[in-house]
Amino acid sequence: MKQTVEVEIAGQRLSIRSDEGPAYVQELADYVDAQLRQLVAGGRSTINLQRVALLVAIQLADELFREKDLHRQFRQRVGTKLDALESALNEHQRRLEDM
């Protein structure tokens, strides 16, 4: 069931409707806010929030793509090991049948 969660990101109050619990939505908002603050820290005195938000979006997309690639590699390694295990089991079964 969707519920509305009030969060603050970069000083902006936002109402977010989500199926997830308020704690999870707040954790996401805190993460995005921290990324924004990290980019703003040490920056120029005049900050274009839209530009910074786009940079954060690129950083988050990069994180997502890297995680997806790691997941793909993991699944590939698991698949390779499962194939080897299945082959070994089939070979073992064949030897038992030949006895």
matplotlib code that plots the C-alpha trace (Angstrom):
import matplotlib.pyplot as plt

x = [0.0, 1.4, 2.1, 3.4, 6.7, 8.0, 11.7, 14.2, 16.9, 19.1, 16.8, 13.8, 10.8, 9.4, 6.5, 7.3, 4.6, 6.1, 5.2, 8.3, 8.3, 9.1, 12.5, 13.6, 12.4, 14.2, 17.4, 17.2, 16.6, 19.5, 21.8, 20.9, 21.2, 24.7, 25.8, 24.6, 26.3, 29.5, 29.5, 28.6, 31.3, 34.3, 32.4, 31.7, 29.6, 26.9, 25.5, 23.3, 21.2, 19.9, 23.5, 24.6, 21.5, 22.4, 25.9, 24.5, 22.3, 25.3, 27.2, 24.2, 23.8, 27.5, 27.1, 24.1, 25.8, 28.9, 26.7, 24.7, 28.0, 29.3, 25.9, 26.2, 29.8, 28.7, 25.8, 28.1, 30.6, 27.8, 26.4, 29.8, 30.2, 26.7, 27.4, 30.6, 28.8, 26.0, 28.6, 30.4, 27.2, 26.2, 29.6, 29.3, 25.8, 27.1, 29.9, 27.4, 25.2, 28.2, 29.0]
y = [0.0, 3.3, 5.9, 9.4, 10.2, 13.7, 14.1, 16.9, 16.9, 19.9, 22.1, 21.1, 19.4, 16.6, 14.3, 10.9, 8.2, 4.7, 1.1, 1.0, 2.0, 5.5, 4.4, 3.1, 6.2, 8.4, 6.4, 7.0, 10.7, 10.9, 9.2, 11.5, 14.5, 13.4, 13.0, 16.5, 17.9, 16.2, 17.8, 21.2, 21.1, 23.2, 24.4, 27.9, 30.2, 30.3, 26.8, 25.7, 23.1, 21.6, 21.1, 19.5, 17.3, 16.1, 15.3, 13.3, 11.5, 10.6, 9.3, 7.2, 5.8, 4.9, 3.1, 1.3, 0.2, -1.0, -3.0, -4.5, -5.5, -7.1, -8.9, -10.2, -11.4, -13.2, -14.9, -15.9, -17.4, -19.2, -20.5, -21.8, -23.6, -25.1, -26.4, -28.0, -29.6, -30.9, -32.3, -34.0, -35.4, -36.7, -38.4, -39.9, -41.2, -42.7, -44.5, -45.9, -47.2, -48.8, -50.8]
z = [0.0, -1.0, 1.7, 1.6, 3.2, 3.8, 3.2, 2.8, 0.1, -0.4, 1.7, -0.4, 1.2, -0.9, -0.5, -1.9, -2.4, -2.0, -1.3, 0.9, 4.5, 5.7, 7.1, 3.7, 1.8, 4.4, 3.9, 0.2, 0.7, 3.2, 0.7, -2.1, 0.2, 1.3, -2.3, -3.1, 0.0, -1.0, -4.4, -3.0, -0.3, -1.3, -4.4, -5.6, -3.5, -6.2, -6.6, -9.5, -7.7, -10.9, -12.2, -8.9, -9.0, -12.5, -11.4, -8.5, -10.9, -13.0, -9.9, -8.8, -12.3, -12.3, -9.0, -10.3, -13.5, -11.6, -9.2, -12.1, -13.7, -10.5, -10.2, -13.8, -13.2, -10.0, -11.8, -14.6, -12.1, -10.3, -13.6, -14.6, -11.3, -11.5, -15.0, -13.8, -10.8, -13.0, -15.4, -12.5, -11.2, -14.6, -15.0, -11.5, -12.4, -15.7, -13.8, -11.3, -14.1, -15.8, -12.7]

ax = plt.figure().add_subplot(projection="3d")
ax.plot(x, y, z, "-o")
ax.set_aspect("equal")
plt.show()
